[in-house]
């Protein structure tokens, strides 16, 4: 994989899990959101809840960072064709986010190779005003870890099938008996 490596094919709603704070359907404290892919960019829409407040009048920056991480992680997964995890991300909050604001989070891959995927994300109002952004470094998940998360995904016909996003996981190396 290199920077010209195309993202996974398919457009539409990305798969979701049972336990994730952002997308998990069984997480009682979660946001239960769905991310979407248009062939190049991952997007997610969100309207902050009263539970998301930091100070009385603005949304906690951690919520913004979490949602940026979600779309950047999916961007990395789509580019790597493997599950990915954040190694590092930096969030820049440019303007306060208040209750009642309809938000658009979006992300794309800046550069990718087989070991590291660099992503960029933004949070905007629906009219296009930039409220914040992030840059992230994502690592493909080791094949042995993939089975732990694969079972958590929900198989739903309204989502892009996980199997069309991911490459066949490589088996862990085995050593032949001497």
C-alpha positions as CSV (number, residue, x, y, z in Angstrom):
1,X,0.0,0.0,0.0
2,X,1.2,3.5,-0.8
3,X,-0.2,6.9,-1.0
4,X,-1.8,6.1,-4.4
5,X,-3.4,2.9,-3.1
6,X,-7.2,3.3,-3.7
7,X,-9.5,3.1,-0.7
8,X,-11.9,0.1,-0.4
9,X,-14.6,0.1,-3.0
10,X,-18.2,0.7,-2.0
11,X,-20.3,3.7,-1.1
12,X,-22.7,4.1,1.7
13,X,-23.1,3.4,5.4
14,X,-20.0,1.8,7.1
15,X,-20.4,-1.2,9.4
16,X,-21.0,-0.7,13.1
17,X,-20.3,-2.7,16.2
18,X,-22.1,-3.7,19.4
19,X,-19.8,-2.1,22.0
20,X,-18.1,1.1,20.5
21,X,-18.9,4.3,22.2
22,X,-19.5,6.1,18.9
23,X,-21.3,3.5,16.8
24,X,-22.1,0.6,19.2
25,X,-25.8,-0.4,19.2
26,X,-25.5,-2.2,22.6
27,X,-23.6,0.5,24.4
28,X,-26.1,2.2,26.8
29,X,-23.9,5.3,27.1
30,X,-22.9,5.5,23.5
31,X,-23.8,7.8,20.7
32,X,-25.2,5.1,18.3
33,X,-24.0,7.0,15.2
34,X,-23.3,5.8,11.6
35,X,-20.4,6.8,9.5
36,X,-20.6,7.0,5.7
37,X,-18.2,6.6,2.8
38,X,-18.5,8.3,-0.6
39,X,-15.6,6.6,-2.2
40,X,-13.0,9.1,-1.0
41,X,-14.1,10.7,2.3
42,X,-15.6,9.3,5.5
43,X,-18.4,11.5,7.0
44,X,-20.5,11.4,10.1
45,X,-23.2,13.9,11.2
46,X,-23.9,14.7,14.8
47,X,-26.0,17.1,16.9
48,X,-24.5,17.4,20.4
49,X,-26.5,16.2,23.4
50,X,-26.7,17.9,26.8
51,X,-24.6,15.0,28.2
52,X,-21.8,16.2,25.9
53,X,-21.3,19.5,27.6
54,X,-18.0,20.5,29.2
55,X,-18.8,23.9,30.4
56,X,-22.5,24.9,30.6
57,X,-22.5,26.4,27.1
58,X,-19.9,24.4,25.1
59,X,-19.4,20.8,24.1
60,X,-16.5,19.0,25.8
61,X,-13.5,18.9,23.5
62,X,-13.1,15.2,24.2
63,X,-16.4,14.5,22.4
64,X,-15.1,16.4,19.3
65,X,-11.8,14.5,19.5
66,X,-13.6,11.2,19.8
67,X,-15.8,11.8,16.7
68,X,-12.8,13.0,14.7
69,X,-11.0,9.8,15.7
70,X,-13.9,7.8,14.5
71,X,-13.9,9.1,11.0
72,X,-10.1,9.1,10.8
73,X,-10.0,5.5,12.0
74,X,-12.5,4.5,9.3
75,X,-10.4,6.4,6.7
76,X,-7.4,4.4,7.8
77,X,-9.3,1.1,7.7
78,X,-10.6,1.8,4.2
79,X,-7.1,2.6,2.9
80,X,-5.3,-0.2,4.6
81,X,-8.0,-2.8,4.0
82,X,-7.3,-3.9,7.6
83,X,-8.6,-2.9,11.0
84,X,-6.6,0.0,12.4
85,X,-6.0,1.7,15.7
86,X,-4.9,5.2,16.6
87,X,-1.2,5.6,17.5
88,X,-1.4,9.4,17.9
89,X,-3.8,12.2,17.0
90,X,-3.8,15.9,17.5
91,X,-7.0,17.9,17.7
92,X,-7.3,21.6,17.0
93,X,-10.5,23.3,18.3
94,X,-10.9,26.6,16.5
95,X,-14.4,27.7,17.6
96,X,-16.7,26.7,20.4
97,X,-19.4,24.0,19.6
98,X,-22.7,24.5,21.3
99,X,-25.9,22.5,21.8
100,X,-28.2,22.5,18.9
101,X,-25.4,22.8,16.3
102,X,-25.7,20.3,13.4
103,X,-22.2,19.1,12.8
104,X,-20.4,17.3,10.0
105,X,-17.2,15.3,10.7
106,X,-15.2,14.2,7.8
107,X,-11.8,12.6,7.2
108,X,-9.5,11.3,4.5
109,X,-6.1,9.7,4.2
110,X,-3.1,12.0,3.4
111,X,-0.6,9.2,3.0
112,X,-0.4,5.5,3.6
113,X,2.0,2.6,3.5
114,X,1.8,-0.9,4.9
115,X,2.8,0.2,8.5
116,X,1.4,3.7,9.0
117,X,-1.6,5.6,7.7
118,X,-1.7,9.4,8.1
119,X,-5.2,11.0,8.2
120,X,-6.8,14.4,8.4
121,X,-10.2,15.2,9.8
122,X,-12.4,18.2,10.2
123,X,-15.6,19.2,12.0
124,X,-17.8,21.8,10.3
125,X,-21.2,23.3,10.6
126,X,-23.6,22.1,7.8
127,X,-23.1,25.5,6.2
128,X,-19.3,24.7,5.9
129,X,-17.9,26.8,8.8
130,X,-14.7,25.1,10.1
131,X,-14.9,24.5,13.9
132,X,-11.9,22.2,14.3
133,X,-9.6,19.6,12.8
134,X,-7.3,16.8,13.6
135,X,-4.3,14.9,12.2
136,X,-3.8,11.3,13.1
137,X,-1.4,8.4,12.8
138,X,-3.0,5.0,12.5
139,X,-1.5,1.5,12.6
140,X,-2.9,-1.6,11.0
141,X,-4.1,-4.1,13.7
142,X,-1.9,-7.2,14.0
143,X,-3.7,-10.2,12.4
144,X,-4.0,-12.0,15.8
145,X,-6.0,-9.0,17.2
146,X,-8.4,-8.9,14.3
147,X,-10.6,-11.8,15.5
148,X,-11.2,-10.0,18.8
149,X,-12.9,-7.1,17.1
150,X,-14.4,-8.9,14.2
151,X,-17.0,-10.7,16.4
152,X,-18.2,-7.3,17.6
153,X,-19.4,-6.1,14.2
154,X,-23.1,-6.2,13.4
155,X,-24.0,-7.9,10.1
156,X,-26.7,-5.6,8.6
157,X,-27.7,-5.4,5.0
158,X,-27.9,-1.6,5.1
159,X,-24.1,-1.4,5.7
160,X,-21.2,-1.9,3.3
161,X,-20.2,-5.5,4.1
162,X,-17.1,-5.6,6.3
163,X,-15.8,-8.4,4.0
164,X,-15.7,-5.9,1.1
165,X,-13.6,-3.5,3.1
166,X,-11.0,-5.8,4.6
167,X,-8.4,-8.0,2.9
168,X,-8.4,-11.6,4.0
169,X,-6.5,-11.5,7.3
170,X,-3.1,-13.0,7.0
171,X,-2.5,-16.0,9.2
172,X,0.0,-15.7,12.0
173,X,3.3,-17.2,11.1
174,X,3.8,-20.7,12.2
175,X,7.0,-22.6,12.7
176,X,7.4,-26.0,11.2
177,X,8.6,-28.7,13.6
178,X,12.3,-29.3,13.2
